[in-house]
């Protein structure tokens, strides 16, 4: 008996993938400081692992991204992309 994914789960996974796509731009931006790039890579890896529910993955990512977005060395466009990702992730509930 296979479990079919709920519509909400599918929507949550789509939001996670959009957030990962936006965060990838920040990681690939050469103006992003190395410590921020490393933190965002870890966030992307944790969001991509499907060992936990989307809500738990999103909550963990929000904590890290909120802290990273406060860094004064971050460019404006990168900060905006992080905030956009945060907005998507904040909508995810289990």
Secondary structure, 3 states (H helix, E strand, C coil): CCCCCCHHHHHHHHHHHHHHHHHHHHHHCCCCCHHHHHHHHHHHHHHHCCCCCHHHHHHHHHHHHHHHCCCCCCCHHHHHHHHHHHHHHHCCCC
